[in-house]
Amino acid sequence: MSNAIGKSDGTLGRNRGSVTAAELKRMCPQQRARYLAYEEPSKEVQKVMSVTNQRLCARKAEARKNQETAQNEDLEKKRQDTLIGQLKAAEARNRIRHMRLRYQNRRPTALKAVRLEMLLPTKVSQLRGCDSLDRLERRRIEEILEDEKGLTINRV
């Protein structure tokens, strides 16, 4: 234990004159722990501690880098969402404008109505759309119309 804790002269790190390795062995565990808390750790422990600190610093740097990347991605996503929103709004305005123009072009005006009336032929009024004759009457009328000599009508 003297090799691990003390130096070759039998004294300990910073507190050289105060306690030797033999005195440290005789101390109760609580008192020894209090004393060793102020001593420098061994070179092996210092080496392990420095490696651990390097790993912690590397992890912090990586986390910071990931956080910055995530913030940049969020910022880029917000920009893209804003751009998409503006494009959709422009498309909607364009659709409304086209609908308004279509309505105005299709809406009849007095001048367009007069032009249309001049171009269309006059209407022929029909008396009735439905036929009032039954089959027997229709057949008699067709026989009369087909008879060119008048034999059906002239019965003398």
DSSP file with accessible surface (Angstrom, degrees, kcal/mol):
  #  RESIDUE AA STRUCTURE BP1 BP2  ACC     N-H-->O    O-->H-N    N-H-->O    O-->H-N    TCO  KAPPA ALPHA  PHI   PSI    X-CA   Y-CA   Z-CA
    1    1 A M     >        0   0  114      0, 0.0     4,-2.2     0, 0.0     5,-0.4   0.000 360.0 360.0 360.0 -26.5    0.0    0.0    0.0
    2    2 A S  H  >  +     0   0   64      1,-0.2     4,-1.3     2,-0.2     8,-0.1   0.838 360.0  51.8 -68.8 -29.8    2.9    2.3    0.6
    3    3 A N  H  4 S+     0   0  152      1,-0.2    -1,-0.2     2,-0.2     5,-0.0   0.883 112.9  44.1 -71.9 -37.7    3.9    2.2   -3.1
    4    4 A A  H  4 S+     0   0   80      1,-0.1    -2,-0.2    38,-0.0    -1,-0.2   0.868 127.8  26.7 -74.9 -36.4    0.4    3.1   -4.3
    5    5 A I  H  < S+     0   0   47     -4,-2.2     8,-0.4     2,-0.1    -3,-0.2   0.905 118.7  40.9 -96.2 -50.2   -0.2    5.8   -1.8
    6    6 A G  S  < S-     0   0   10     -4,-1.3     6,-0.2    -5,-0.4     2,-0.1  -0.300  76.9-109.5 -97.8 177.4    3.1    7.3   -0.8
    7    7 A K    >   -     0   0  107      4,-3.0     3,-1.7    -2,-0.1    -1,-0.1  -0.362  46.4 -86.5 -94.5-175.8    6.3    8.2   -2.5
    8    8 A S  T 3  S+     0   0  134      1,-0.3    -2,-0.0     2,-0.1    -1,-0.0   0.794 125.2  58.9 -67.2 -24.6    9.7    6.4   -2.2
    9    9 A D  T 3  S-     0   0  102      2,-0.1    -1,-0.3     1,-0.1     3,-0.1   0.465 117.9-108.2 -85.1  -0.3   10.7    8.5    0.9
   10   10 A G  S <  S+     0   0   30     -3,-1.7    11,-1.9     1,-0.3    12,-0.3   0.433  84.9 109.3  92.9  -3.9    7.6    7.2    2.8
   11   11 A T  B     -A   20   0A  25      9,-0.2    -4,-3.0    10,-0.1    -1,-0.3  -0.624  65.3-116.0-101.2 169.1    5.7   10.5    2.8
   12   12 A L        -     0   0    0      7,-0.9    -6,-0.1     3,-0.5     6,-0.1  -0.560  36.4 -83.8-102.7 168.0    2.6   11.4    0.8
   13   13 A G  S    S-     0   0   19     -8,-0.4     3,-0.4    -2,-0.2    26,-0.1   0.862 104.8  -4.9 -36.1-101.3    2.0   14.0   -2.0
   14   14 A R  S    S+     0   0  159      1,-0.2     2,-1.3    24,-0.1     3,-0.3   0.843 129.3  60.6 -75.2 -35.8    1.3   17.5   -0.9
   15   15 A N     >  +     0   0   54      1,-0.2     4,-1.2     2,-0.1    -3,-0.5  -0.384  67.3 153.5 -90.4  58.4    1.2   16.9    2.8
   16   16 A R  T  4 S+     0   0  147     -2,-1.3    -4,-0.3    -3,-0.4    -1,-0.2   0.915  70.1  34.7 -58.9 -49.1    4.8   15.6    2.9
   17   17 A G  T  4 S+     0   0   84     -3,-0.3    -1,-0.2     1,-0.2     3,-0.1   0.665 110.1  64.0 -84.7 -12.5    5.7   16.5    6.5
   18   18 A S  T  4 S+     0   0   68     -3,-0.4     2,-0.4     1,-0.2    -2,-0.2   0.957 107.3  13.1 -83.1 -47.1    2.4   15.8    8.0
   19   19 A V     <  -     0   0   16     -4,-1.2    -7,-0.9    -7,-0.1    -1,-0.2  -0.988  59.7-153.5-137.7 136.6    1.6   12.1    7.6
   20   20 A T  B  >  -A   11   0A  54     -2,-0.4     4,-2.1    -9,-0.2    -9,-0.2  -0.499  37.1-103.5 -96.4 172.5    3.6    9.1    6.6
   21   21 A A  H  > S+     0   0   17    -11,-1.9     4,-1.8     1,-0.2     5,-0.1   0.869 121.8  53.1 -65.6 -35.8    2.3    5.9    5.0
   22   22 A A  H  > S+     0   0   52    -12,-0.3     4,-1.3     1,-0.2    -1,-0.2   0.913 109.8  47.6 -66.4 -41.9    2.6    4.0    8.3
   23   23 A E  H  > S+     0   0   82      1,-0.2     4,-0.8     2,-0.2    -1,-0.2   0.878 108.9  54.8 -65.7 -37.1    0.6    6.7   10.1
   24   24 A L  H >< S+     0   0    2     -4,-2.1     3,-0.7     1,-0.2    -1,-0.2   0.884 104.6  54.2 -63.6 -35.9   -2.0    6.6    7.4
   25   25 A K  H 3< S+     0   0  129     -4,-1.8    -1,-0.2     1,-0.2    -2,-0.2   0.852 106.4  52.3 -65.2 -34.5   -2.4    2.9    7.8
   26   26 A R  H 3< S+     0   0  189     -4,-1.3    -1,-0.2    -5,-0.1    -2,-0.2   0.664  90.0 100.1 -78.3 -15.2   -3.1    3.4   11.5
   27   27 A M  S << S-     0   0   32     -4,-0.8    -3,-0.0    -3,-0.7     0, 0.0  -0.313  82.3-105.8 -70.6 153.3   -5.9    5.9   10.9
   28   28 A C     >  -     0   0   60      1,-0.1     4,-2.7     4,-0.0     5,-0.2  -0.388  38.0-104.2 -72.0 158.7   -9.6    4.9   11.1
   29   29 A P  H  > S+     0   0   86      0, 0.0     4,-2.5     0, 0.0     5,-0.2   0.873 118.6  50.5 -57.8 -37.9  -11.3    4.7    7.6
   30   30 A Q  H  > S+     0   0  121      2,-0.2     4,-2.2     1,-0.2     5,-0.2   0.934 113.4  44.9 -66.5 -43.7  -13.2    8.0    7.9
   31   31 A Q  H  > S+     0   0   98      1,-0.2     4,-2.2     2,-0.2    -1,-0.2   0.910 113.2  50.6 -67.3 -39.7  -10.1   10.0    8.9
   32   32 A R  H  X S+     0   0   68     -4,-2.7     4,-3.0     2,-0.2     5,-0.2   0.921 109.4  51.3 -62.7 -42.4   -8.1    8.3    6.2
   33   33 A A  H  X S+     0   0   62     -4,-2.5     4,-1.4    -5,-0.2    -1,-0.2   0.911 110.0  49.9 -62.5 -41.1  -10.8    9.2    3.6
   34   34 A R  H  < S+     0   0  169     -4,-2.2     4,-0.5     2,-0.2    -1,-0.2   0.913 113.8  45.5 -63.7 -40.5  -10.7   12.8    4.8
   35   35 A Y  H >< S+     0   0   32     -4,-2.2     3,-1.1     1,-0.2     4,-0.2   0.932 113.0  48.3 -68.9 -45.0   -7.0   13.0    4.5
   36   36 A L  H >< S+     0   0   61     -4,-3.0     3,-1.1     1,-0.2    -1,-0.2   0.700  95.0  75.3 -72.4 -17.3   -6.8   11.3    1.1
   37   37 A A  T 3< S+     0   0   74     -4,-1.4    -1,-0.2     1,-0.2    -2,-0.2   0.803  99.8  44.5 -63.4 -27.2   -9.5   13.5   -0.3
   38   38 A Y  T <  S+     0   0  169     -3,-1.1    -1,-0.2    -4,-0.5     2,-0.2   0.424  95.7  98.1 -98.0   1.5   -6.9   16.3   -0.5
   39   39 A E  S <  S-     0   0   25     -3,-1.1    -3,-0.0    -4,-0.2   -27,-0.0  -0.557  82.1-105.3 -87.0 153.3   -4.1   14.2   -2.0
   40   40 A E        -     0   0  115     -2,-0.2   -27,-0.2     1,-0.1     3,-0.1  -0.564  39.9-114.4 -74.1 140.8   -3.3   14.1   -5.7
   41   41 A P        -     0   0   56      0, 0.0    -1,-0.1     0, 0.0   -36,-0.0  -0.285  38.3 -90.7 -71.4 163.6   -4.5   10.9   -7.4
   42   42 A S     >  -     0   0   56      1,-0.1     4,-2.7     4,-0.0     5,-0.2  -0.163  38.5-103.3 -68.8 168.9   -1.9    8.5   -8.8
   43   43 A K  H  > S+     0   0  180      1,-0.2     4,-2.5     2,-0.2     5,-0.2   0.869 121.4  53.2 -65.0 -36.8   -0.7    8.8  -12.4
   44   44 A E  H  > S+     0   0  157      2,-0.2     4,-2.4     1,-0.2    -1,-0.2   0.937 111.3  45.5 -62.4 -45.5   -2.8    5.9  -13.5
   45   45 A V  H  > S+     0   0   68      2,-0.2     4,-2.8     1,-0.2    -2,-0.2   0.913 112.7  51.2 -64.8 -41.6   -6.0    7.5  -12.1
   46   46 A Q  H  X S+     0   0   79     -4,-2.7     4,-2.4     2,-0.2    -1,-0.2   0.909 109.8  50.6 -61.7 -39.7   -5.0   10.9  -13.6
   47   47 A K  H  X S+     0   0  150     -4,-2.5     4,-2.2     2,-0.2    -2,-0.2   0.938 112.2  45.9 -63.6 -46.0   -4.5    9.2  -17.0
   48   48 A V  H  X S+     0   0   92     -4,-2.4     4,-2.5     1,-0.2    -2,-0.2   0.909 112.3  52.2 -64.2 -39.6   -8.0    7.5  -16.8
   49   49 A M  H  X S+     0   0   97     -4,-2.8     4,-2.6     1,-0.2    -1,-0.2   0.905 108.9  49.2 -64.9 -40.0   -9.5   10.8  -15.6
   50   50 A S  H  X S+     0   0   53     -4,-2.4     4,-2.4     2,-0.2    -1,-0.2   0.915 111.0  49.9 -67.0 -39.6   -8.1   12.7  -18.5
   51   51 A V  H  X S+     0   0   63     -4,-2.2     4,-2.4     2,-0.2    -2,-0.2   0.931 112.0  48.7 -63.0 -42.2   -9.3   10.1  -21.0
   52   52 A T  H  X S+     0   0   50     -4,-2.5     4,-2.6     1,-0.2    -2,-0.2   0.925 110.4  50.5 -63.6 -43.1  -12.8   10.3  -19.4
   53   53 A N  H  X S+     0   0   92     -4,-2.6     4,-2.6     1,-0.2    -1,-0.2   0.894 109.3  51.7 -62.5 -39.3  -12.7   14.1  -19.6
   54   54 A Q  H  X S+     0   0  133     -4,-2.4     4,-2.5     2,-0.2    -1,-0.2   0.919 110.0  48.8 -62.8 -42.9  -11.8   13.9  -23.3
   55   55 A R  H  X S+     0   0  138     -4,-2.4     4,-2.6     2,-0.2    -2,-0.2   0.917 111.4  49.9 -62.6 -41.8  -14.6   11.6  -24.0
   56   56 A L  H  X S+     0   0   87     -4,-2.6     4,-2.5     2,-0.2    -2,-0.2   0.919 111.3  48.3 -62.9 -43.2  -17.1   13.9  -22.1
   57   57 A C  H  X S+     0   0   83     -4,-2.6     4,-2.5     2,-0.2    -1,-0.2   0.907 111.3  50.7 -63.2 -40.4  -15.8   16.9  -24.1
   58   58 A A  H  X S+     0   0   58     -4,-2.5     4,-2.6     2,-0.2    -2,-0.2   0.918 111.0  48.5 -64.0 -41.4  -16.2   15.0  -27.4
   59   59 A R  H  X S+     0   0  172     -4,-2.6     4,-2.9     2,-0.2    -2,-0.2   0.904 111.2  50.1 -65.0 -41.0  -19.7   14.0  -26.5
   60   60 A K  H  X S+     0   0  140     -4,-2.5     4,-2.7     2,-0.2    -2,-0.2   0.925 111.9  47.9 -62.1 -43.5  -20.6   17.6  -25.5
   61   61 A A  H  X S+     0   0   48     -4,-2.5     4,-2.6     2,-0.2    -2,-0.2   0.918 113.1  48.0 -64.0 -41.1  -19.2   18.8  -28.8
   62   62 A E  H  X S+     0   0  119     -4,-2.6     4,-2.9     2,-0.2    -2,-0.2   0.919 112.3  48.7 -65.5 -42.3  -21.1   16.1  -30.7
   63   63 A A  H  X S+     0   0   55     -4,-2.9     4,-2.5     2,-0.2    -2,-0.2   0.912 112.1  49.2 -63.2 -41.5  -24.3   17.0  -28.9
   64   64 A R  H  X S+     0   0  138     -4,-2.7     4,-2.5     2,-0.2    -2,-0.2   0.923 112.1  48.6 -62.5 -42.8  -23.8   20.7  -29.6
   65   65 A K  H  X S+     0   0  139     -4,-2.6     4,-2.5     1,-0.2    -2,-0.2   0.926 112.0  48.5 -63.9 -43.1  -23.2   19.9  -33.3
   66   66 A N  H  X S+     0   0   91     -4,-2.9     4,-2.7     2,-0.2    -1,-0.2   0.888 111.2  50.9 -63.3 -39.9  -26.3   17.7  -33.4
   67   67 A Q  H  X S+     0   0  116     -4,-2.5     4,-2.6     2,-0.2    -2,-0.2   0.920 110.8  47.8 -64.3 -43.0  -28.3   20.4  -31.8
   68   68 A E  H  X S+     0   0  103     -4,-2.5     4,-2.6     2,-0.2    -2,-0.2   0.913 112.4  50.0 -63.9 -40.4  -27.1   23.0  -34.3
   69   69 A T  H  X S+     0   0   59     -4,-2.5     4,-2.6     2,-0.2    -2,-0.2   0.923 111.0  48.9 -63.0 -43.6  -27.9   20.6  -37.1
   70   70 A A  H  X S+     0   0   40     -4,-2.7     4,-2.7     2,-0.2    -2,-0.2   0.905 111.4  49.7 -63.8 -40.1  -31.4   20.0  -35.8
   71   71 A Q  H  X S+     0   0  110     -4,-2.6     4,-2.7     2,-0.2    -2,-0.2   0.912 111.1  49.3 -64.8 -41.0  -31.9   23.8  -35.4
   72   72 A N  H  X S+     0   0  105     -4,-2.6     4,-2.7     2,-0.2    -2,-0.2   0.910 111.8  48.9 -63.7 -40.8  -30.7   24.4  -39.0
   73   73 A E  H  X S+     0   0  123     -4,-2.6     4,-2.7     2,-0.2    -2,-0.2   0.913 112.0  48.7 -64.4 -42.2  -33.1   21.6  -40.2
   74   74 A D  H  X S+     0   0   93     -4,-2.7     4,-2.5     2,-0.2    -2,-0.2   0.917 112.3  48.8 -62.7 -42.4  -36.0   23.1  -38.2
   75   75 A L  H  X S+     0   0   83     -4,-2.7     4,-2.3     2,-0.2    -2,-0.2   0.929 112.6  47.7 -63.0 -43.5  -35.2   26.6  -39.6
   76   76 A E  H  X S+     0   0  105     -4,-2.7     4,-2.6     1,-0.2    -2,-0.2   0.904 111.2  51.4 -64.8 -39.0  -35.0   25.1  -43.2
   77   77 A K  H  X S+     0   0  117     -4,-2.7     4,-2.9     2,-0.2    -2,-0.2   0.916 109.3  50.2 -64.8 -40.7  -38.3   23.3  -42.6
   78   78 A K  H  X S+     0   0  140     -4,-2.5     4,-2.5     2,-0.2    -2,-0.2   0.918 111.3  48.6 -63.4 -42.2  -40.0   26.5  -41.5
   79   79 A R  H  X S+     0   0  143     -4,-2.3     4,-2.5     2,-0.2    -2,-0.2   0.923 112.8  47.9 -61.7 -43.5  -38.7   28.3  -44.5
   80   80 A Q  H  X S+     0   0  110     -4,-2.6     4,-2.8     2,-0.2    -2,-0.2   0.913 111.3  49.9 -65.8 -41.6  -40.0   25.5  -46.8
   81   81 A D  H  X S+     0   0   82     -4,-2.9     4,-2.5     2,-0.2    -1,-0.2   0.910 111.2  49.8 -62.4 -41.0  -43.4   25.5  -45.1
   82   82 A T  H  X S+     0   0   82     -4,-2.5     4,-2.4     2,-0.2    -2,-0.2   0.934 111.7  48.1 -62.4 -44.5  -43.6   29.3  -45.5
   83   83 A L  H  X S+     0   0   97     -4,-2.5     4,-2.5     2,-0.2    -2,-0.2   0.924 111.7  49.3 -63.6 -43.0  -42.7   29.0  -49.1
   84   84 A I  H  X S+     0   0   70     -4,-2.8     4,-2.6     1,-0.2    -1,-0.2   0.916 110.8  51.3 -63.3 -41.1  -45.3   26.2  -49.7
   85   85 A G  H  X S+     0   0   39     -4,-2.5     4,-2.3     1,-0.2    -1,-0.2   0.914 110.2  48.7 -62.0 -42.1  -47.9   28.3  -47.9
   86   86 A Q  H  X S+     0   0  120     -4,-2.4     4,-2.4     2,-0.2    -2,-0.2   0.908 111.4  49.9 -65.5 -40.2  -47.2   31.3  -50.1
   87   87 A L  H  X S+     0   0   96     -4,-2.5     4,-2.5     2,-0.2    -2,-0.2   0.921 111.2  48.6 -64.3 -42.2  -47.4   29.1  -53.3
   88   88 A K  H  X S+     0   0  136     -4,-2.6     4,-2.4     1,-0.2    -1,-0.2   0.908 111.2  50.3 -64.6 -40.2  -50.7   27.6  -52.2
   89   89 A A  H  X S+     0   0   41     -4,-2.3     4,-2.5     2,-0.2    -1,-0.2   0.915 110.5  49.6 -64.1 -41.0  -52.1   31.1  -51.5
   90   90 A A  H  X S+     0   0   41     -4,-2.4     4,-2.4     2,-0.2    -2,-0.2   0.913 110.7  50.2 -65.0 -40.4  -50.9   32.3  -54.9
   91   91 A E  H  X S+     0   0  112     -4,-2.5     4,-2.6     2,-0.2    -2,-0.2   0.914 110.5  49.8 -63.2 -41.2  -52.6   29.3  -56.6
   92   92 A A  H  X S+     0   0   32     -4,-2.4     4,-2.4     2,-0.2    -2,-0.2   0.923 110.9  49.0 -64.2 -43.0  -55.8   30.0  -54.7
   93   93 A R  H  X S+     0   0  159     -4,-2.5     4,-2.5     1,-0.2    -1,-0.2   0.915 111.5  50.3 -61.7 -40.0  -55.8   33.6  -55.7
   94   94 A N  H  X S+     0   0   70     -4,-2.4     4,-2.6     2,-0.2    -2,-0.2   0.904 109.5  50.2 -65.3 -42.3  -55.1   32.6  -59.3
   95   95 A R  H  X S+     0   0  148     -4,-2.6     4,-2.5     2,-0.2    -1,-0.2   0.926 111.6  48.5 -61.3 -42.7  -58.0   30.1  -59.3
   96   96 A I  H  X S+     0   0   87     -4,-2.4     4,-2.5     2,-0.2    -2,-0.2   0.920 111.0  50.5 -64.5 -41.4  -60.4   32.8  -57.9
   97   97 A R  H  X S+     0   0  123     -4,-2.5     4,-2.6     1,-0.2    -2,-0.2   0.935 111.0  48.5 -63.4 -43.1  -59.3   35.3  -60.5
   98   98 A H  H  X S+     0   0   82     -4,-2.6     4,-2.8     1,-0.2    -1,-0.2   0.910 111.2  50.3 -64.0 -40.2  -59.8   32.7  -63.3
   99   99 A M  H  X S+     0   0  115     -4,-2.5     4,-2.5     2,-0.2    -1,-0.2   0.919 110.8  49.5 -63.5 -41.4  -63.3   31.9  -62.0
  100  100 A R  H  X S+     0   0  141     -4,-2.5     4,-2.6     2,-0.2    -2,-0.2   0.933 112.6  46.8 -63.4 -44.3  -64.2   35.6  -61.8
  101  101 A L  H  X S+     0   0   70     -4,-2.6     4,-2.4     2,-0.2    -2,-0.2   0.911 111.8  51.0 -64.0 -42.3  -63.0   36.2  -65.4
  102  102 A R  H  X S+     0   0  123     -4,-2.8     4,-2.0     2,-0.2    -2,-0.2   0.922 111.3  48.3 -60.8 -42.3  -64.9   33.1  -66.6
  103  103 A Y  H  X S+     0   0  148     -4,-2.5     4,-1.5     1,-0.2    -2,-0.2   0.931 111.7  48.9 -64.3 -44.4  -68.1   34.3  -64.9
  104  104 A Q  H  < S+     0   0   91     -4,-2.6    -1,-0.2     1,-0.2    -2,-0.2   0.875 112.6  48.4 -65.2 -35.1  -67.7   37.8  -66.4
  105  105 A N  H  < S+     0   0  116     -4,-2.4    -1,-0.2     1,-0.2    -2,-0.2   0.841 115.5  43.8 -72.7 -31.7  -67.1   36.3  -69.9
  106  106 A R  H  < S+     0   0  189     -4,-2.0    -1,-0.2    -5,-0.2    -2,-0.2   0.643  88.1 104.0 -87.3 -16.2  -70.1   34.0  -69.7
  107  107 A R  S  < S-     0   0  119     -4,-1.5     2,-0.3    -5,-0.2    -4,-0.0  -0.511  76.0-123.5 -70.2 126.9  -72.5   36.5  -68.2
  108  108 A P        -     0   0  105      0, 0.0     2,-0.2     0, 0.0    -1,-0.1  -0.534  27.6-166.4 -74.5 133.7  -74.9   37.8  -70.8
  109  109 A T     >  -     0   0   59     -2,-0.3     4,-2.4     1,-0.1     5,-0.2  -0.667  35.8-103.9-108.2 171.2  -75.0   41.5  -71.4
  110  110 A A  H  > S+     0   0   82     -2,-0.2     4,-2.3     1,-0.2     5,-0.2   0.926 121.7  49.0 -63.2 -43.0  -77.6   43.4  -73.4
  111  111 A L  H  > S+     0   0  104      1,-0.2     4,-2.3     2,-0.2    -1,-0.2   0.929 111.7  48.6 -64.5 -41.6  -75.3   43.9  -76.4
  112  112 A K  H  > S+     0   0   86      1,-0.2     4,-2.5     2,-0.2    -1,-0.2   0.890 110.0  52.6 -65.7 -37.3  -74.4   40.2  -76.4
  113  113 A A  H  X S+     0   0   47     -4,-2.4     4,-2.5     2,-0.2    -1,-0.2   0.911 109.5  48.6 -64.7 -41.6  -78.1   39.2  -76.2
  114  114 A V  H  X S+     0   0   83     -4,-2.3     4,-2.1     2,-0.2    -2,-0.2   0.931 111.9  49.1 -64.9 -44.4  -79.0   41.5  -79.2
  115  115 A R  H  X S+     0   0  152     -4,-2.3     4,-1.8     1,-0.2    -2,-0.2   0.926 112.1  48.6 -59.4 -44.7  -76.2   40.0  -81.2
  116  116 A L  H  X S+     0   0  100     -4,-2.5     4,-2.2     1,-0.2    -1,-0.2   0.914 109.6  51.9 -63.3 -41.6  -77.3   36.5  -80.3
  117  117 A E  H  < S+     0   0  147     -4,-2.5    -1,-0.2     1,-0.2    -2,-0.2   0.880 109.6  50.3 -63.5 -35.7  -80.9   37.2  -81.2
  118  118 A M  H  < S+     0   0  151     -4,-2.1    -1,-0.2     1,-0.2    -2,-0.2   0.850 112.6  46.7 -71.1 -33.4  -79.8   38.6  -84.6
  119  119 A L  H  < S+     0   0  144     -4,-1.8    -2,-0.2    -5,-0.2    -1,-0.2   0.832  99.1  78.9 -79.1 -31.5  -77.7   35.4  -85.3
  120  120 A L  S  < S-     0   0  101     -4,-2.2     3,-0.1    -5,-0.2     2,-0.0  -0.494  85.9-113.3 -79.7 146.2  -80.3   32.9  -84.3
  121  121 A P        -     0   0  114      0, 0.0    -1,-0.1     0, 0.0     2,-0.1  -0.337  42.3 -90.0 -71.3 160.1  -83.2   32.0  -86.6
  122  122 A T        -     0   0  133      1,-0.1     2,-0.3    -4,-0.1    -4,-0.0  -0.374  47.0-105.6 -69.4 152.0  -86.7   33.0  -85.6
  123  123 A K        -     0   0  205     -3,-0.1     2,-0.6    -2,-0.1    -1,-0.1  -0.550  21.1-141.7 -81.8 138.9  -88.7   30.4  -83.6
  124  124 A V        -     0   0  128     -2,-0.3     2,-0.4     0, 0.0    -1,-0.0  -0.890  22.9-131.8 -98.0 123.6  -91.4   28.5  -85.2
  125  125 A S        -     0   0  107     -2,-0.6     2,-0.4     1,-0.0     0, 0.0  -0.574  16.2-149.3 -80.7 132.5  -94.2   28.1  -82.8
  126  126 A Q        -     0   0  163     -2,-0.4     3,-0.2     1,-0.2    -1,-0.0  -0.810   6.1-148.6 -99.8 140.5  -95.6   24.6  -82.4
  127  127 A L  S    S-     0   0  174     -2,-0.4     2,-0.4     1,-0.3    -1,-0.2   0.963  77.6  -6.3 -72.7 -53.7  -99.2   24.0  -81.6
  128  128 A R        -     0   0  175      1,-0.1    -1,-0.3     2,-0.0     0, 0.0  -0.999  47.6-154.2-142.5 149.7  -98.8   20.9  -79.7
  129  129 A G  S    S+     0   0   78     -2,-0.4     2,-0.2    -3,-0.2    -1,-0.1   0.750  77.7  69.1 -93.2 -21.8  -96.0   18.5  -79.0
  130  130 A C  S    S-     0   0   94      1,-0.0     2,-0.5     2,-0.0    -2,-0.0  -0.572  82.5-115.4-102.7 159.5  -98.1   15.4  -78.4
  131  131 A D        -     0   0   93     -2,-0.2    -2,-0.1     1,-0.1    -1,-0.0  -0.780  18.6-169.0 -94.0 129.2 -100.1   13.4  -80.9
  132  132 A S        +     0   0   86     -2,-0.5     2,-0.3     2,-0.1    -1,-0.1   0.442  58.1  95.3 -97.4  -1.3 -103.9   13.4  -80.3
  133  133 A L        -     0   0   56      1,-0.1     2,-0.1     4,-0.0    -2,-0.1  -0.694  63.9-142.1 -91.7 145.7 -104.7   10.6  -82.8
  134  134 A D     >  -     0   0   89     -2,-0.3     4,-2.2     1,-0.1     5,-0.2  -0.318  36.8 -91.6 -92.6-176.0 -105.0    6.9  -81.9
  135  135 A R  H  > S+     0   0  226      1,-0.2     4,-2.3     2,-0.2     5,-0.2   0.905 122.6  49.8 -68.0 -40.3 -103.7    4.1  -84.1
  136  136 A L  H  > S+     0   0   72      2,-0.2     4,-2.1     1,-0.2    -1,-0.2   0.949 113.0  46.3 -66.3 -44.5 -106.9    3.5  -86.1
  137  137 A E  H  > S+     0   0   86      1,-0.2     4,-2.3     2,-0.2    -1,-0.2   0.911 112.0  51.6 -64.7 -40.0 -107.3    7.2  -86.9
  138  138 A R  H  X S+     0   0   93     -4,-2.2     4,-2.5     1,-0.2    -1,-0.2   0.918 108.3  51.2 -64.2 -41.6 -103.7    7.5  -87.9
  139  139 A R  H  X S+     0   0  139     -4,-2.3     4,-2.2     2,-0.2    -1,-0.2   0.922 110.0  50.0 -64.2 -39.2 -104.0    4.5  -90.3
  140  140 A R  H  X S+     0   0  146     -4,-2.1     4,-2.1     2,-0.2    -2,-0.2   0.929 111.0  49.0 -64.4 -41.6 -107.0    6.0  -92.0
  141  141 A I  H  X S+     0   0   72     -4,-2.3     4,-2.4     1,-0.2    -2,-0.2   0.919 110.5  50.4 -66.2 -40.5 -105.3    9.3  -92.5
  142  142 A E  H  X S+     0   0   90     -4,-2.5     4,-2.2     1,-0.2    -1,-0.2   0.898 108.6  52.6 -65.7 -36.4 -102.2    7.6  -93.9
  143  143 A E  H  X S+     0   0   95     -4,-2.2     4,-1.4     2,-0.2    -1,-0.2   0.925 109.9  48.9 -64.1 -39.5 -104.4    5.6  -96.3
  144  144 A I  H  < S+     0   0   75     -4,-2.1     3,-0.2     1,-0.2    -2,-0.2   0.923 112.2  47.7 -67.0 -41.5 -106.0    8.9  -97.5
  145  145 A L  H  < S+     0   0  139     -4,-2.4    -1,-0.2     1,-0.2    -2,-0.2   0.861 112.3  49.1 -68.9 -33.0 -102.6   10.5  -98.0
  146  146 A E  H  < S+     0   0  146     -4,-2.2     2,-1.0    -5,-0.2    -1,-0.2   0.714  88.8  92.4 -79.2 -20.5 -101.2    7.5  -99.9
  147  147 A D     <  +     0   0   39     -4,-1.4     6,-0.1    -3,-0.2    -1,-0.1  -0.647  48.3 173.6 -79.5 103.9 -104.2    7.3 -102.2
  148  148 A E  S    S+     0   0  187     -2,-1.0    -1,-0.2     1,-0.2    -2,-0.0   0.772  75.9  51.6 -83.8 -25.7 -103.2    9.4 -105.2
  149  149 A K  S    S-     0   0  173      5,-0.0    -1,-0.2     1,-0.0    -2,-0.1   0.633 106.3-122.8 -85.9 -15.9 -106.2    8.6 -107.3
  150  150 A G     >  +     0   0   18     -6,-0.1     4,-2.4     3,-0.1    -2,-0.1   0.783  63.6 141.2  84.8  21.8 -108.7    9.5 -104.6
  151  151 A L  T  4  +     0   0  123      1,-0.2    -7,-0.1     2,-0.2    -3,-0.0   0.818  68.6  53.8 -68.0 -32.5 -110.4    6.1 -104.6
  152  152 A T  T  4 S+     0   0   49     -9,-0.1    -1,-0.2     1,-0.1    -8,-0.1   0.903 118.9  32.3 -72.8 -35.2 -110.8    6.0 -100.8
  153  153 A I  T  4 S+     0   0  112      1,-0.2     2,-1.1    -9,-0.1    -2,-0.2   0.914 108.6  67.2 -89.4 -46.0 -112.6    9.4 -100.7
  154  154 A N     <  +     0   0  109     -4,-2.4     2,-0.6     1,-0.1    -1,-0.2  -0.653  57.5 164.2 -81.3 102.9 -114.5    9.4 -103.9
  155  155 A R              0   0  204     -2,-1.1    -1,-0.1    -3,-0.1    -4,-0.1  -0.770 360.0 360.0-118.4  86.7 -117.1    6.7 -103.7
  156  156 A V              0   0  187     -2,-0.6    -2,-0.0     0, 0.0     0, 0.0  -0.710 360.0 360.0-109.4 360.0 -119.6    7.3 -106.3
